[in-house]
Amino acid sequence: MMGTGATDSASLRLHKVQAYGLEPFPMVEDDSSRVHGDNERIPVDGFHKGVAFLYHVVSDFASSK
């Protein structure tokens, strides 16, 4: 999912680094409604999938340089 809110990537784009607000952890609508709340959480399965996804993105990027 592409993030639509403010992200840390804004400071990277100031330095001409192409960056996107990526949401790598799959969530259902109920999970998304709790973002930044006292009960913010993601499913454990979604966490594992997000970590694997980020690992592959970073690995692919690093190996292409």
C-alpha positions as CSV (number, residue, x, y, z in Angstrom):
1,M,0.0,0.0,0.0
2,M,1.3,3.5,-0.8
3,G,1.2,5.8,2.2
4,T,-0.7,9.0,1.7
5,G,0.3,10.8,4.9
6,A,3.6,12.6,5.8
7,T,6.6,10.3,5.9
8,D,10.4,10.6,6.5
9,S,10.9,10.4,2.8
10,A,10.0,14.1,2.4
11,S,13.5,15.0,3.7
12,L,15.1,12.5,1.3
13,R,13.3,14.1,-1.7
14,L,14.7,17.5,-0.7
15,H,18.1,15.9,-1.6
16,K,16.8,14.5,-4.9
17,V,16.5,11.0,-3.6
18,Q,13.4,9.3,-5.2
19,A,11.4,8.0,-2.2
20,Y,7.9,6.9,-1.5
21,G,5.7,6.5,1.6
22,L,5.5,2.7,1.6
23,E,3.2,0.7,3.9
24,P,4.8,-2.8,3.9
25,F,2.7,-4.4,6.6
26,P,-0.7,-5.7,5.3
27,M,-3.6,-4.6,7.4
28,V,-7.4,-4.8,7.3
29,E,-9.5,-1.6,7.7
30,D,-10.0,-2.2,11.4
31,D,-6.2,-2.2,11.9
32,S,-5.8,0.9,9.8
33,S,-8.4,2.8,11.9
34,R,-6.1,2.5,15.0
35,V,-3.0,4.0,13.4
36,H,-1.4,6.5,15.8
37,G,-3.9,5.6,18.5
38,D,-3.3,4.2,22.0
39,N,-4.3,0.8,20.7
40,E,-2.2,0.9,17.4
41,R,-1.1,-2.6,16.3
42,I,-0.7,-4.8,13.3
43,P,-1.3,-8.5,13.0
44,V,1.7,-10.8,13.7
45,D,1.3,-12.4,10.3
46,G,1.3,-9.0,8.7
47,F,4.4,-8.0,10.6
48,H,6.2,-11.1,9.3
49,K,5.1,-10.5,5.7
50,G,6.2,-6.8,6.0
51,V,9.6,-7.7,7.3
52,A,10.1,-10.2,4.5
53,F,8.9,-7.7,1.9
54,L,11.3,-5.0,3.2
55,Y,14.2,-7.5,3.3
56,H,13.6,-8.3,-0.4
57,V,13.2,-4.6,-1.4
58,V,16.4,-3.6,0.3
59,S,18.3,-6.7,-0.9
60,D,17.2,-6.1,-4.5
61,F,18.1,-2.5,-4.3
62,A,21.5,-3.1,-2.7
63,S,22.4,-5.8,-5.3
64,S,21.5,-3.5,-8.2
65,K,24.0,-0.8,-7.1
